[in-house]
Amino acid sequence: MTAWRALREMVDGTLLLAGDTGFTDAGQALVNRRFAGIRPSAVLSAAHAGDVARAVEWAHEESVPLVARGGGHSYAGYSANTGLVLDLRRLDHIRVEPRSGLVTVGGGTSMKALYAALEPYDVTFPLGNSDTVGIGGLTLGGGVTTISRAHGLTCDALVSTDVVLADDSTVTASEHEHPDLFWACRGGGGGNFGVHTRFTFQARPAPAGSTCLVLWSWPHAVDVLVTMQEIMLGAPEAFSARIGIARSAGDDGIVSVVGHHLGPASELRELLAPAFAVAKPERADLADRSFWDAATYLHHESAGGAFAVRTRCTPRAVSEAGLHSLVRAVEKWPGSANPDGAGAALFAWGGAINRVPVEATAFPHRDTRFLLSLDTSWHEDESPEVVRANLEWLHALHAETAEFAPDASYVNFTDPDLDDWRDAYYGPNIARLAEVKRRYDPNRLFTFPQAI
């Protein structure tokens, strides 16, 4: 307890230990309840960047494992550990410079706060679609959003970032200062090189547009998936879509397209016409919206609980035979009590994402046209048999998709069960990332099961 007392005296923020009021909630602030059993020894809510530096210094001296947490959205539970969790959510200042379009935000800023701060200026950059996602994890893993085909990744809008390093010094990484670290921070994944206390982005005017939510019944799944892939391969960069199939307990399954078009709904209807022709939708909601109304409409909502996600990045459309396999697999989902159920989704990439050379940033998937995401969910209090059946189903489906999708995965949909994660997450950039790691964190203070 003497060491913890020393840390408490070093910082201005709040340090919670087991038994303190609020410790249980602070220690379990993880979106994925699959990892609710990971209990830290302490949680420090940093009041400012100086607290971060002092906590890093203390953790190094005391040999206590340290992990930084923003929104707690790590799919693999990596924003928790058994040592010290450094909660960054109080680092949520936001400054917008109207003339330059530069937006500077604290390292723990949430999407909800960012949208609210940017709307009065009517400027934006690629942001996440969940209120509680933190800016740090989103940016450091790349950040693919609904406007990325037109405006690129979140990390492509990054101008600079302040980082507390393993030696407790603070540096600013940009194109001109510590450019090797700046390169690594654009797609090299959160938690690898230091604790980020501030980010500056280049924003642009927020474009009005339109949205769609279209649903088809299950018998039309393959036809819709085939057609929607063809649409997205030829679609303008202004249109982005998530094409999904899903089941939950007690239903026959649903086929969905959720889209955002930076143009009028009349154009969006024309783009979707081939899909409407191949099968009549059960529901088709298309509407013109301001950028801010579209962002609200597209916000992701979940029933919560425990889940697992596995991904593959592919530079081409999934074959019709592969789509048949996906549909059959989802039909065989073993079930759970979580209403989020299970399914597969194709996120359309391309456009501005693909125009950046693979070596220009640490994000390697610049040739990807579709991100294939496979998921399943359950309640955290369900039996071990239910959990095992869901995970076995997901792993078998992931293995089956190796036949028609390359072995590359998106680090922001972190997969704790991924074997060759270094190559899958980082591809040809892993060797350079390892060099940056050795330079800035030679003793691996910042570590977790899939740390560089």
ABEGO torsion letter per residue (X at the ends): XAAAAAAAAABABBBBBBGBBGAAAAAABBABAAAAABBBABBBBBABAAAAAAAAAAAAAAGBBBBBBBAGABAAGAABBABBBBBAAABABBBBBAAAGBBBBBAABBAAAAAAAAAAAGBBBBBBABAABBAAAAAAAGGBBAAAAAAEBAAAABABBBBBBAAGBBBBBBAABGAAAAAAABGAEBGAAEBBABBBBBBBBBBBBBBBBBBBBAAAAAAAAAAAAAAAAABBAABBBBBBBBBBBGBAEBBBBBBBBBBBAAAAAAAAAAAAAABBBABBBBBBBBAAAAAAAABBBBAEEBBBBBBBBBABBBBAAAAAAAAAAAAABAEBABAAEBEBBBBBBEEAAAABBAAABABABAABABBBBBBBBBBAABBAAAAAAAAAAAAAAAAAAAAABBBBBBAABBBAABABAAAAAAEAAAAAAAAAAAAABAAGABBBAABX
